[in-house]
Structures are given as structure tokens and as C-alpha cells.
Amino acid sequence: MGIEKKHGLPVKEAATLTGVLALLYYISLFSFNAAQVESIRNRDRSRCQYPGCKNRTKYKVEVHHVIPQGYAFRVKNMRPDTPFNAVCLCEEHHVGYPKDGREHQVGLAFDPVHPDTYFVHLILVGKFDLLPRWLIEKVNKDFPGLYDYYKKVRDDKLAKGMSFDDMYSGVMRTWRSNQLDQHKIYWNAENDPFLQVAAINSTITAIRRGWRFPLRMLGGNVKAENRGMYAWDNLVALSIEKYVLGLSKRDLNDIFREMKLPGSESRIVFYYKIYVPAIQHFENRDDMAGMISNYLNLLPAAESKALIKAFDKARNSDESYKILFDKFYSPALSNHNSRNNKQAATTWPSGLRSGLRNRVSNARAVSPVLATSGSSVPSTSSTGGLKRRL
């Protein structure tokens, strides 16, 4: 029995109305490049990692961030583009609908990771009420206000003659942004612990068998303004890899056990037990991408080009981390600290004079001698030193 016949869902209609925009929106959600996506598919053998899924190599799989990028960037200020945070999911379990209208596998639950991606289609075309009552109740429970929000937006936009594609793009982004503003999730996190553990275990096993996660190139067609971000992404990915591979089996099992505890949020466990310890030795990491970009821009063109070329040549070798740390991170941090020290030095004299002026004013208030002597604020001469004029 097909999904349309089983639930009465207008899959093909919704996909036709918003298919192109949905694809563009999906592409905008991930920042893994083509080589990285292919490597993660190879690691997972092109199999959906959703619990109980029987869609193996027959159907296309997509790479999914277990901790979505929007949440990672805006709520936790973390870089999510690491294989330890990525798994393969089939289209049904990723965004909720099969693009080719294929039949559901026996016993397969309709429970996608990003249900709003699918439900927005149904709401916008006015077919949401065709969903089974239990599914509507589940949506309203997991995402309070989602249905009412989309329905109101749909009615308002239709009155203004806005297209379905424009509505899809606008309301989807607005809904997710509103959720993040309140530090709420916009995805189905029920199976996050299983997917997070699967991502970590699969990556460890693959690396020990000789698999490598391809780092981003910094040269070639990469825009200059993106090089700092890509270098920082590479350094974070390598740091997490070094940290996780250095953990004992017992420590890993303790982390996995904590992720799977009832009521535990695996994304929080991953952040505090893996991400933070892996990069805790880096300073100023909140603005590290910008600092690296500024450093590369300050270098002579030939020197910057040679530095980028040297990294790209050794990009996927054991030297990658050393080059990124010694040639990009360390000098960028030194340059940043040096500039801050110079700025502090240029503002020191005015701060000193302000402090001395306040001291003299206070002294006059308590001393009749100073109050009648016509004394003035100490000044600096061209030869240096402070001259008192009392």
C-alpha cells in the first residue's frame, strides 16, 4: 500500500508545488562539500541509519547533521561540520516524504527527523487535515503552535496573492528562527541519541580502517572571505577527531550511556563531553574564523598564496593539523593579541590623565592649600616624564 493510499496524503502534489524550492532550501541547510558528502555515504555504505529502517542501497540517502546547523551556530556557537555529527538518512526519514511515491516498508513508522519540512507542504496546500488524527496530535504535542502558525500564515499570504514557493521559504525560515530564539528545537530529537552514537562509532571504525574525512580546500575557487571559516572548520574537525580517538573504550561507553539516559539530551552531552574538551585549548574561538581571515589578508599576496598552497598539498595527510595550528591559528591569534595591545597602549595616556585629573580634584576638595594654590592637572612634556605645577 502506497503512502498516498495508506494515509491519504497528497505527496506528489506537495512535492510538485514546492519540490524545487525544497531542494534549494535543503541544500542551504548543510555545508558539507560534495567530497565530504560522498565520504560520509561511503562510511555508512549508503545505508539509512534511522533505527529499524530497511531502505538500504536501493534508494538515495542524504547526509544529515544530528545537531542541526541552525541550533549549533545560534544556540551553542559550535561548528557542526564534523563526521562525528553526521549520518546518512533516506529521504523518508530525513524530510518526511518519498519523492518517487514509493511504498512504505512493512512496520516502518512515519516519524521523520524534520517533520516541519513535510507538514508545511500539507498546510500550505490546505491538506493537513487529511493526516491521521494521531499524527496531528503528535505534531501539536512535539511542536506546540506549529499548525496554527502555518495555517494563519497561509491564509494571510493567500489573501495577498503570494506564491506557495514564497510562502514555503518565508514561513519555514521564520518558524525555525523563532524556535531558536527561544532555545527550542525545530526537529524531531527522539532518535538523536541513537543517531549520535551511530555517527561516532561509524567514524571511529572507519578511521581505524584507513578512511579519512576530506578537509576543505582553502585555495582554488574558494572566496577569500571564506578561507578563515574553512580553516577553522578544518581545525575543529581534526581536533574532535584527535580527542575522540584518544578516549578509552570505557570513557566512550560512559558518554554513550549518558546520551541514552531517559530524559537526557544527546546534543548537550555531545557539546560538553566531546566538543568543548576537544577545543578547550584554543583561545578566542568564538571569533577564530574572522581572526584567521584578517591574518591572511594582512600577509603579502605571495606569502598568503604559498601558505594556502602548502596546506592544500598536505590537506588530507598527517601534517594537516600541524600546518593549521602552526601556520594559521597561532600567528592569527598572535596578530589579534598584538593589535589589541597596541590599541590599549594608544589609549593609556588619556586614561592616565583622566585619573590624575580626578585625583587633583579630590585633593583640592580636602586641602585648603591646594584649593588656593591655583594648581593644575599634571601634564606630559615632549621630553617625557610628568611635571607637577602646584
Stockholm file with secondary structure:
# STOCKHOLM 1.0

chainA/1-390         MGIEKKHGLPVKEAATLTGVLALLYYISLFSFNAAQVESIRNRDRSRCQYPGCKNRTKYKVEVHHVIPQGYAFRVKNMRPDTPFNAVCLCEEHHVGYPKDGREHQVGLAFDPVHPDTYFVHLILVGKFDLLPRWLIEKVNKDFPGLYDYYKKVRDDKLAKGMSFDDMYSGVMRTWRSNQLDQHKIYWNAENDPFLQVAAINSTITAIRRGWRFPLRMLGGNVKAENRGMYAWDNLVALSIEKYVLGLSKRDLNDIFREMKLPGSESRIVFYYKIYVPAIQHFENRDDMAGMISNYLNLLPAAESKALIKAFDKARNSDESYKILFDKFYSPALSNHNSRNNKQAATTWPSGLRSGLRNRVSNARAVSPVLATSGSSVPSTSSTGGLKRRL
#=GR chainA/1-390 SS CBHHHHHCCCHHHHHHHHHHHHHHHHHHHCCCCHHHHHHHHHHTTTCCCSTTCCCCSSSCEEEEESSCHHHHHHTSCCCCCSGGGEEEEEHHHHHSCCTTCCBCCTTCCCCCSCHHHHHHHHHHTTCGGGSCHHHHHHHHHHSTTHHHHHHHHHHHHHHTTCCHHHHHHHHHHHHHHHHHHTTCCCSCCTTHHHHHHHHHHHHHHHHHTTCCCCCCCSSTTCCHHHHHHHHHHHHHHHHHHHHHHHSCHHHHHHHHHHHTSTTCCHHHHHIIIIIHHHHTTCSSGGGHHHHHHHHHHHSCHHHHHHHHHHHHHTTTSTTHHHHIIIIIIHHHHHHHHHHHHHHHHHHHHHHHHHHHHHHHHHHHHHCHHHHHTTCCCCEECTTCSEECCC
#=GC SS_cons         CBHHHHHCCCHHHHHHHHHHHHHHHHHHHCCCCHHHHHHHHHHTTTCCCSTTCCCCSSSCEEEEESSCHHHHHHTSCCCCCSGGGEEEEEHHHHHSCCTTCCBCCTTCCCCCSCHHHHHHHHHHTTCGGGSCHHHHHHHHHHSTTHHHHHHHHHHHHHHTTCCHHHHHHHHHHHHHHHHHHTTCCCSCCTTHHHHHHHHHHHHHHHHHTTCCCCCCCSSTTCCHHHHHHHHHHHHHHHHHHHHHHHSCHHHHHHHHHHHTSTTCCHHHHHIIIIIHHHHTTCSSGGGHHHHHHHHHHHSCHHHHHHHHHHHHHTTTSTTHHHHIIIIIIHHHHHHHHHHHHHHHHHHHHHHHHHHHHHHHHHHHHHCHHHHHTTCCCCEECTTCSEECCC
//
